[in-house]
């Protein structure tokens, strides 16, 4: 072997090593990107002037809703397409309230650091039984299944806990 052959062989080895390092670095960079934009949903409850549930996107990246369920005494209403609340309130024996709601659509994307009101219940008038808020609070819960834009991994959150 001539000196030029050793130089060519050394150049080929260095090029292959650089190629391997570039692939490894790309893989590590992708893993970092996936972790740095992981979504995280949280359902916040407030009792100020009524009862209010908010869906908050607290993660670093957007989350795509895969399933949304309203749990009424642990019975599920999954992905409702129309207003389920009149039937729910009737089943709970609740009346004398005003309410506003939002149902996250399957496939909708929620940006980080945003929130949406899931349910807001206020007294309709002064004669409304003050215990209706407690009745609703004890019976209602929410569950949301979501994933990030990067991953196939599904996450689940049930009001107050990761599921």
Z-matrix of the N, CA and C atoms (Angstrom, degrees):
N
C 1 1.449
C 2 1.518 1 109.11
N 3 1.269 2 112.11 1 138.23
C 4 1.468 3 119.62 2 -179.38
C 5 1.532 4 109.37 3 -89.78
N 6 1.321 5 118.16 4 163.24
C 7 1.462 6 122.44 5 178.17
C 8 1.528 7 111.81 6 -56.76
N 9 1.298 8 117.42 7 -38.43
C 10 1.472 9 120.36 8 -179.71
C 11 1.530 10 110.73 9 -65.36
N 12 1.330 11 117.84 10 -31.01
C 13 1.470 12 120.85 11 176.93
C 14 1.528 13 110.50 12 -67.81
N 15 1.341 14 117.13 13 -40.70
C 16 1.469 15 120.49 14 177.00
C 17 1.526 16 111.18 15 -64.04
N 18 1.299 17 115.86 16 -40.50
C 19 1.471 18 120.18 17 178.70
C 20 1.521 19 110.16 18 -64.19
N 21 1.324 20 117.72 19 -43.08
C 22 1.468 21 122.03 20 179.09
C 23 1.528 22 110.51 21 -64.88
N 24 1.328 23 117.82 22 -43.48
C 25 1.457 24 122.33 23 178.77
C 26 1.530 25 110.48 24 -64.23
N 27 1.315 26 117.72 25 -43.58
C 28 1.467 27 121.70 26 176.82
C 29 1.518 28 111.71 27 -61.84
N 30 1.312 29 117.22 28 -40.76
C 31 1.471 30 121.31 29 178.22
C 32 1.522 31 110.80 30 -63.76
N 33 1.348 32 116.50 31 -40.18
C 34 1.469 33 120.56 32 179.47
C 35 1.528 34 110.46 33 -65.58
N 36 1.327 35 118.16 34 -41.49
C 37 1.467 36 122.12 35 179.16
C 38 1.524 37 110.13 36 -64.35
N 39 1.319 38 117.01 37 -44.51
C 40 1.468 39 120.73 38 179.11
C 41 1.526 40 110.55 39 -63.68
N 42 1.326 41 117.96 40 -40.95
C 43 1.463 42 121.63 41 178.74
C 44 1.527 43 110.86 42 -64.05
N 45 1.335 44 118.24 43 -42.86
C 46 1.467 45 121.27 44 177.96
C 47 1.528 46 110.95 45 -65.14
N 48 1.313 47 117.37 46 -39.84
C 49 1.467 48 120.45 47 177.83
C 50 1.532 49 110.21 48 -63.89
N 51 1.326 50 117.19 49 -43.52
C 52 1.470 51 121.15 50 178.19
C 53 1.526 52 110.54 51 -63.00
N 54 1.322 53 117.02 52 -38.68
C 55 1.462 54 121.51 53 177.86
C 56 1.536 55 110.22 54 -63.83
N 57 1.322 56 117.14 55 -44.10
C 58 1.466 57 121.39 56 177.97
C 59 1.516 58 112.03 57 -62.61
N 60 1.329 59 117.06 58 -42.84
C 61 1.466 60 120.88 59 178.61
C 62 1.529 61 110.53 60 -64.48
N 63 1.329 62 117.89 61 -38.98
C 64 1.467 63 121.44 62 179.17
C 65 1.528 64 110.80 63 -64.01
N 66 1.326 65 116.95 64 -41.74
C 67 1.472 66 120.27 65 177.90
C 68 1.518 67 110.01 66 -64.76
N 69 1.328 68 117.84 67 -46.35
C 70 1.456 69 121.88 68 179.42
C 71 1.531 70 110.82 69 -61.04
N 72 1.329 71 117.31 70 -43.43
C 73 1.464 72 121.28 71 179.68
C 74 1.528 73 110.95 72 -64.78
N 75 1.329 74 117.29 73 -38.78
C 76 1.459 75 120.67 74 176.53
C 77 1.524 76 111.79 75 -62.70
N 78 1.326 77 117.02 76 -39.96
C 79 1.467 78 121.49 77 178.54
C 80 1.536 79 110.76 78 -64.79
N 81 1.310 80 116.17 79 -45.68
C 82 1.475 81 121.21 80 178.69
C 83 1.534 82 110.13 81 -62.74
N 84 1.318 83 117.30 82 -41.62
C 85 1.465 84 121.64 83 179.39
C 86 1.532 85 110.81 84 -63.19
N 87 1.319 86 117.24 85 -41.02
C 88 1.476 87 120.96 86 178.66
C 89 1.517 88 110.33 87 -64.37
N 90 1.329 89 117.87 88 -43.27
C 91 1.464 90 120.61 89 177.28
C 92 1.522 91 110.90 90 -60.46
N 93 1.316 92 117.53 91 -41.38
C 94 1.463 93 121.39 92 178.01
C 95 1.529 94 110.35 93 -62.91
N 96 1.321 95 117.02 94 -44.69
C 97 1.471 96 120.63 95 179.70
C 98 1.521 97 111.27 96 -61.35
N 99 1.321 98 116.91 97 -41.27
C 100 1.465 99 120.64 98 179.41
C 101 1.524 100 110.45 99 -62.61
N 102 1.317 101 116.79 100 -46.50
C 103 1.465 102 120.24 101 -179.36
C 104 1.521 103 112.33 102 -69.04
N 105 1.315 104 117.23 103 -30.76
C 106 1.466 105 119.50 104 -176.01
C 107 1.521 106 112.82 105 -79.10
N 108 1.318 107 119.04 106 -10.26
C 109 1.467 108 120.38 107 178.30
C 110 1.525 109 111.44 108 -122.55
N 111 1.312 110 116.89 109 28.09
C 112 1.464 111 120.70 110 179.87
C 113 1.534 112 109.78 111 -70.35
N 114 1.336 113 116.77 112 129.71
C 115 1.471 114 119.80 113 178.85
C 116 1.526 115 110.91 114 -77.11
N 117 1.303 116 115.25 115 159.26
C 118 1.466 117 121.81 116 174.57
C 119 1.516 118 107.51 117 -151.69
N 120 1.313 119 115.71 118 118.61
C 121 1.462 120 120.73 119 177.53
C 122 1.519 121 109.75 120 -101.80
N 123 1.311 122 114.75 121 149.74
C 124 1.454 123 122.11 122 177.48
C 125 1.523 124 107.55 123 -143.44
N 126 1.327 125 116.82 124 141.08
C 127 1.464 126 120.70 125 176.78
C 128 1.520 127 107.02 126 -107.62
N 129 1.311 128 114.39 127 115.40
C 130 1.459 129 122.00 128 -176.89
C 131 1.522 130 109.18 129 -98.74
N 132 1.324 131 115.80 130 142.14
C 133 1.455 132 121.76 131 179.85
C 134 1.521 133 109.54 132 -117.14
N 135 1.327 134 116.01 133 137.00
C 136 1.459 135 120.44 134 178.53
C 137 1.528 136 108.87 135 -133.44
N 138 1.328 137 116.11 136 142.46
C 139 1.461 138 121.88 137 179.77
C 140 1.527 139 112.15 138 -111.21
N 141 1.316 140 117.61 139 17.02
C 142 1.460 141 120.75 140 -178.77
C 143 1.522 142 109.08 141 -77.05
N 144 1.328 143 116.08 142 115.32
C 145 1.471 144 122.99 143 179.74
C 146 1.523 145 112.08 144 52.98
N 147 1.328 146 116.38 145 47.19
C 148 1.457 147 121.54 146 178.66
C 149 1.515 148 110.25 147 129.86
N 150 1.334 149 115.69 148 -149.84
C 151 1.460 150 122.40 149 179.19
C 152 1.523 151 107.45 150 -132.40
N 153 1.308 152 115.94 151 127.60
C 154 1.459 153 120.41 152 -175.07
C 155 1.527 154 110.00 153 -135.15
N 156 1.322 155 116.29 154 128.13
C 157 1.456 156 122.55 155 174.73
C 158 1.524 157 107.60 156 -111.05
N 159 1.334 158 116.30 157 128.47
C 160 1.469 159 121.73 158 178.79
C 161 1.521 160 109.66 159 -121.71
N 162 1.329 161 115.93 160 134.80
C 163 1.454 162 122.16 161 172.79
C 164 1.517 163 106.79 162 -91.98
N 165 1.334 164 116.03 163 115.48
C 166 1.457 165 121.20 164 -177.76
C 167 1.520 166 109.94 165 -111.42
N 168 1.315 167 116.02 166 133.68
C 169 1.457 168 122.05 167 174.28
C 170 1.520 169 106.76 168 -96.39
N 171 1.325 170 116.17 169 101.28
C 172 1.456 171 121.15 170 -172.85
C 173 1.527 172 113.47 171 -103.67
N 174 1.326 173 117.52 172 -2.36
C 175 1.460 174 120.54 173 -178.78
C 176 1.513 175 111.64 174 -77.15
N 177 1.314 176 114.63 175 -175.71
C 178 1.461 177 120.35 176 -178.51
C 179 1.521 178 112.65 177 -90.81
N 180 1.311 179 117.62 178 -11.02
C 181 1.459 180 120.43 179 -178.34
C 182 1.509 181 110.78 180 -135.32
N 183 1.335 182 116.59 181 170.95
C 184 1.458 183 120.34 182 179.76
C 185 1.528 184 111.75 183 -71.79
N 186 1.315 185 115.49 184 150.37
C 187 1.461 186 121.95 185 176.56
C 188 1.514 187 109.70 186 -117.69
N 189 1.323 188 116.28 187 139.92
C 190 1.464 189 122.68 188 178.85
C 191 1.525 190 107.63 189 -103.86
N 192 1.329 191 116.39 190 123.21
C 193 1.457 192 121.57 191 -178.36
C 194 1.529 193 109.30 192 -72.54
N 195 1.322 194 116.65 193 126.98
C 196 1.472 195 122.38 194 177.16
C 197 1.525 196 111.05 195 -105.71
N 198 1.325 197 116.68 196 -30.36
C 199 1.466 198 120.75 197 178.13
C 200 1.516 199 108.40 198 -158.73
N 201 1.328 200 115.69 199 142.15
C 202 1.451 201 121.16 200 175.91
C 203 1.522 202 107.57 201 -132.05
N 204 1.318 203 116.87 202 131.11
C 205 1.460 204 120.45 203 -178.86
C 206 1.517 205 110.50 204 -132.95
N 207 1.319 206 114.52 205 140.85
C 208 1.461 207 122.38 206 171.03
C 209 1.519 208 105.19 207 -101.24
N 210 1.319 209 116.60 208 126.76
C 211 1.461 210 121.64 209 179.51
C 212 1.523 211 108.19 210 -105.45
N 213 1.312 212 115.75 211 119.28
C 214 1.462 213 121.79 212 178.46
C 215 1.521 214 106.70 213 -114.19
N 216 1.329 215 115.85 214 108.05
C 217 1.468 216 120.64 215 -173.57
C 218 1.525 217 110.46 216 49.21
N 219 1.342 218 115.52 217 43.98
C 220 1.462 219 126.15 218 178.49
C 221 1.537 220 114.31 219 68.85
N 222 1.338 221 119.37 220 4.00
C 223 1.466 222 120.93 221 169.62
C 224 1.518 223 107.53 222 -87.38
N 225 1.340 224 116.12 223 135.57
C 226 1.461 225 120.84 224 -173.27
C 227 1.519 226 112.62 225 -94.62
N 228 1.318 227 114.12 226 138.42
C 229 1.461 228 122.07 227 165.20
C 230 1.519 229 103.99 228 -117.72
N 231 1.330 230 116.15 229 102.74
C 232 1.460 231 121.40 230 -172.40
C 233 1.516 232 111.11 231 -96.46
N 234 1.325 233 115.68 232 131.20
C 235 1.470 234 124.16 233 177.20
C 236 1.522 235 113.31 234 45.90
N 237 1.352 236 117.65 235 57.38
C 238 1.464 237 118.82 236 179.11
C 239 1.532 238 111.18 237 -63.46
N 240 1.317 239 115.98 238 143.09
C 241 1.469 240 120.84 239 -179.01
C 242 1.519 241 111.98 240 -103.85
N 243 1.319 242 117.23 241 -13.59
C 244 1.464 243 120.04 242 175.48
C 245 1.522 244 109.03 243 -136.94
N 246 1.306 245 117.43 244 173.83
C 247 1.460 246 123.63 245 -173.69
C 248 1.539 247 111.63 246 -59.91
N 249 1.347 248 117.83 247 109.03
C 250 1.462 249 120.09 248 179.43
C 251 1.528 250 113.74 249 -88.76
N 252 1.332 251 116.53 250 -9.49
C 253 1.461 252 119.88 251 -168.72
C 254 1.521 253 115.35 252 -68.12
N 255 1.328 254 121.77 253 -38.02
C 256 1.480 255 117.94 254 178.26
C 257 1.528 256 112.23 255 -57.66
N 258 1.329 257 117.90 256 -42.40
C 259 1.471 258 120.79 257 178.98
C 260 1.523 259 111.38 258 -67.64
N 261 1.337 260 116.46 259 -39.00
C 262 1.463 261 119.99 260 179.26
C 263 1.525 262 110.54 261 -64.35
N 264 1.327 263 116.63 262 -48.16
C 265 1.466 264 120.09 263 -179.36
C 266 1.524 265 111.07 264 -63.63
N 267 1.323 266 117.13 265 -37.53
C 268 1.465 267 121.00 266 178.03
C 269 1.530 268 110.09 267 -63.70
N 270 1.335 269 117.20 268 -43.87
C 271 1.461 270 121.44 269 179.15
C 272 1.533 271 111.48 270 -64.06
N 273 1.322 272 116.91 271 -31.68
C 274 1.466 273 120.96 272 178.86
C 275 1.525 274 112.44 273 -84.34
N 276 1.331 275 117.41 274 -7.96
C 277 1.460 276 121.01 275 -177.98
C 278 1.514 277 112.95 276 73.45
N 279 1.339 278 115.44 277 29.22
C 280 1.464 279 121.04 278 -177.72
C 281 1.524 280 109.21 279 -100.75
N 282 1.338 281 115.86 280 131.09
C 283 1.469 282 120.99 281 174.08
C 284 1.526 283 109.02 282 -149.17
N 285 1.295 284 116.21 283 170.04
C 286 1.462 285 120.09 284 -178.16
C 287 1.517 286 113.04 285 80.11
N 288 1.333 287 116.26 286 31.32
C 289 1.460 288 119.90 287 -179.73
C 290 1.525 289 109.95 288 -129.48
N 291 1.320 290 114.61 289 159.31
C 292 1.461 291 122.71 290 167.53
C 293 1.512 292 106.59 291 -111.65
N 294 1.317 293 116.42 292 147.28
C 295 1.461 294 118.40 293 179.27
C 296 1.521 295 110.55 294 -145.65
N 297 1.309 296 113.77 295 155.51
C 298 1.458 297 123.27 296 174.88
C 299 1.524 298 105.50 297 -136.27
N 300 1.327 299 117.90 298 147.58
C 301 1.458 300 118.93 299 -174.66
C 302 1.521 301 111.35 300 -150.05
N 303 1.322 302 114.14 301 164.73
C 304 1.464 303 123.12 302 172.77
C 305 1.520 304 106.90 303 -142.77
N 306 1.334 305 116.66 304 134.12
C 307 1.458 306 121.30 305 176.26
C 308 1.521 307 107.50 306 -114.23
N 309 1.333 308 118.33 307 115.85
C 310 1.465 309 120.62 308 179.05
C 311 1.535 310 110.24 309 -63.99
N 312 1.306 311 116.14 310 128.19
C 313 1.463 312 121.30 311 -179.08
C 314 1.530 313 110.16 312 -79.09
N 315 1.315 314 115.65 313 143.84
C 316 1.466 315 120.53 314 175.95
C 317 1.524 316 107.90 315 -62.40
N 318 1.321 317 115.66 316 131.57
C 319 1.456 318 121.64 317 -178.69
C 320 1.516 319 114.01 318 93.12
N 321 1.347 320 116.85 319 -10.48
C 322 1.466 321 118.63 320 179.22
C 323 1.521 322 109.98 321 -73.21
N 324 1.315 323 115.25 322 148.65
C 325 1.453 324 121.83 323 -179.22
C 326 1.518 325 109.13 324 -108.77
N 327 1.309 326 115.59 325 133.53
C 328 1.463 327 121.11 326 178.77
C 329 1.521 328 108.50 327 -113.61
N 330 1.314 329 114.92 328 119.95
C 331 1.465 330 121.65 329 -177.87
C 332 1.525 331 110.36 330 -69.18
N 333 1.327 332 117.30 331 156.58
C 334 1.462 333 119.79 332 177.49
C 335 1.525 334 111.53 333 -64.78
N 336 1.319 335 114.67 334 150.44
C 337 1.471 336 123.41 335 177.72
C 338 1.521 337 112.72 336 59.76
N 339 1.332 338 116.34 337 36.61
C 340 1.462 339 121.62 338 173.79
C 341 1.518 340 108.54 339 -122.37
N 342 1.322 341 116.41 340 162.34
C 343 1.458 342 120.10 341 176.51
C 344 1.522 343 109.69 342 -145.55
N 345 1.313 344 115.01 343 152.46
C 346 1.462 345 122.64 344 177.61
C 347 1.517 346 108.22 345 -133.09
N 348 1.313 347 116.44 346 140.63
C 349 1.454 348 122.41 347 177.52
C 350 1.529 349 108.55 348 -75.06
N 351 1.335 350 118.67 349 114.98
C 352 1.464 351 121.48 350 177.12
C 353 1.519 352 110.90 351 -78.91
N 354 1.320 353 115.82 352 -44.25
C 355 1.465 354 121.03 353 -179.96
C 356 1.517 355 108.94 354 -153.26
N 357 1.305 356 115.42 355 133.81
C 358 1.457 357 121.69 356 175.86
C 359 1.522 358 107.45 357 -130.23
N 360 1.320 359 116.47 358 118.76
C 361 1.464 360 121.92 359 -178.27
C 362 1.522 361 108.48 360 -117.66
N 363 1.325 362 115.38 361 127.80
C 364 1.466 363 120.93 362 176.21
C 365 1.526 364 108.78 363 -130.92
N 366 1.309 365 115.65 364 161.60
C 367 1.467 366 120.68 365 178.82
C 368 1.519 367 109.62 366 -71.61
N 369 1.330 368 116.60 367 135.67
C 370 1.467 369 121.14 368 179.31
C 371 1.523 370 110.69 369 -74.37
N 372 1.327 371 116.21 370 -36.37
C 373 1.461 372 119.83 371 178.92
C 374 1.522 373 109.64 372 -155.08
N 375 1.285 374 115.80 373 177.29
C 376 1.468 375 120.94 374 -174.00
C 377 1.526 376 112.83 375 -69.47
N 378 1.337 377 117.55 376 -20.48
C 379 1.469 378 120.07 377 -178.66
C 380 1.530 379 113.27 378 -87.81
N 381 1.325 380 117.83 379 1.79
C 382 1.465 381 120.61 380 178.68
C 383 1.525 382 109.86 381 -66.24
N 384 1.325 383 115.84 382 135.84
C 385 1.461 384 121.81 383 179.43
C 386 1.534 385 109.50 384 -60.96
N 387 1.329 386 118.80 385 123.34
C 388 1.464 387 120.79 386 -177.75
C 389 1.538 388 113.43 387 -65.14
N 390 1.324 389 117.49 388 -15.86
C 391 1.462 390 120.86 389 -179.47
C 392 1.531 391 113.06 390 -78.69
N 393 1.336 392 118.40 391 -6.86
C 394 1.470 393 119.11 392 -178.63
C 395 1.532 394 110.79 393 -64.12
N 396 1.304 395 117.61 394 -34.46
C 397 1.469 396 120.53 395 178.95
C 398 1.526 397 109.68 396 -62.70
N 399 1.320 398 116.90 397 -45.28
C 400 1.458 399 120.91 398 178.85
C 401 1.533 400 111.15 399 -64.56
N 402 1.324 401 117.42 400 -39.93
C 403 1.466 402 121.64 401 178.20
C 404 1.520 403 110.90 402 -60.61
N 405 1.323 404 116.45 403 -46.43
C 406 1.466 405 120.79 404 179.58
C 407 1.530 406 109.98 405 -65.86
N 408 1.313 407 116.84 406 -45.37
C 409 1.465 408 121.88 407 -177.35
C 410 1.526 409 111.80 408 -60.43
N 411 1.309 410 117.54 409 -38.25
C 412 1.466 411 120.65 410 -179.45
C 413 1.529 412 112.38 411 -75.43
N 414 1.326 413 117.85 412 -25.98
C 415 1.464 414 120.60 413 -174.65
C 416 1.525 415 114.05 414 -95.35
N 417 1.336 416 117.75 415 -26.75
C 418 1.467 417 121.76 416 -170.70
C 419 1.526 418 111.12 417 -100.71
N 420 1.333 419 114.55 418 138.83
C 421 1.457 420 121.69 419 170.41
C 422 1.533 421 106.76 420 -148.81
N 423 1.300 422 116.88 421 168.13
C 424 1.459 423 122.03 422 -178.52
C 425 1.523 424 109.61 423 -131.74
N 426 1.338 425 116.21 424 150.33
C 427 1.455 426 121.62 425 173.01
C 428 1.521 427 107.88 426 -135.47
N 429 1.304 428 115.51 427 136.48
C 430 1.460 429 120.16 428 178.72
C 431 1.525 430 108.78 429 -131.66
N 432 1.328 431 116.08 430 133.12
C 433 1.462 432 121.66 431 173.86
C 434 1.518 433 106.33 432 -110.06
N 435 1.318 434 115.87 433 134.32
C 436 1.458 435 120.16 434 -175.03
C 437 1.516 436 110.16 435 -149.50
N 438 1.316 437 115.64 436 165.77
C 439 1.453 438 120.74 437 175.19
C 440 1.517 439 108.78 438 -142.20
N 441 1.318 440 114.84 439 164.51
C 442 1.459 441 119.34 440 178.52
C 443 1.521 442 109.19 441 -85.12
N 444 1.305 443 116.57 442 171.36
C 445 1.461 444 120.72 443 178.02
C 446 1.525 445 111.38 444 -71.61
N 447 1.320 446 117.94 445 -24.46
C 448 1.457 447 122.42 446 -177.24
C 449 1.523 448 113.31 447 -85.21
N 450 1.312 449 116.42 448 -35.56
C 451 1.453 450 119.79 449 -163.54
C 452 1.517 451 113.93 450 -110.90
N 453 1.307 452 114.70 451 158.46
C 454 1.451 453 121.16 452 169.47
C 455 1.520 454 110.74 453 -90.76
N 456 1.333 455 116.29 454 -9.32
C 457 1.458 456 120.43 455 -178.84
C 458 1.530 457 109.80 456 -65.21
N 459 1.314 458 115.80 457 130.22
C 460 1.454 459 122.16 458 -179.78
C 461 1.525 460 108.83 459 -96.75
N 462 1.322 461 116.56 460 136.22
C 463 1.448 462 122.66 461 175.73
C 464 1.536 463 107.03 462 -111.91
N 465 1.303 464 116.35 463 155.10
C 466 1.454 465 119.76 464 179.19
C 467 1.523 466 108.86 465 -138.10
N 468 1.302 467 115.52 466 140.05
C 469 1.462 468 120.91 467 178.36
C 470 1.517 469 108.23 468 -134.79
N 471 1.308 470 116.35 469 127.57
C 472 1.465 471 122.66 470 175.68
C 473 1.515 472 106.63 471 -116.22
N 474 1.316 473 117.31 472 126.81
C 475 1.452 474 123.10 473 -174.49
C 476 1.510 475 113.89 474 -28.79
N 477 1.299 476 117.17 475 109.34
C 478 1.458 477 122.58 476 177.87
C 479 1.506 478 115.12 477 98.88
N 480 1.344 479 118.21 478 -9.20
C 481 1.471 480 118.66 479 -177.39
C 482 1.522 481 110.70 480 -158.61
N 483 1.321 482 115.69 481 152.31
C 484 1.469 483 119.82 482 170.31
C 485 1.512 484 106.47 483 -77.19
N 486 1.326 485 115.32 484 132.71
C 487 1.479 486 118.40 485 -177.33
C 488 1.511 487 110.67 486 -101.99
